Amino acid sequence: MKKSAIVAALLLTVSLPVSAQTSSGPNPKAVDSTTDNNSPKPGPNMMTEMQAREKMMKSGYSSIQSLTKTSDGVWMGTAMKDNKQVSVMLDYKGDITER
């Protein structure tokens, strides 16, 4: 019995460092510095043009023109805000991005 306990302890000691060194690939929580977190997110956008226009107007945009939905589901157009003409984008989450 003493011998089997020693063998078990040795096996555990040998196998622990090996299992601690295994890797499951890149860290999924790592931040990719090449992505723009302020970019509109592509996705299935079910908003109509009128709903997109109303959302932009409620956010302070006026004179919204050339509003079109891209194949990525992002509404894009031009608008006025703070007396400046800007490019404005609205993603499927309802987030607005201005450039």
Secondary structure, DSSP 8 states (H G I E B T S, - for coil): -HHHHHHHHHHHHHHHHHHHT---SS-TT---TTS-TTS---S-----HHHHHHHHHHTT-EEEEEEEE-TTS-EEEEEEETTEEEEEEE-TTS-EEE-
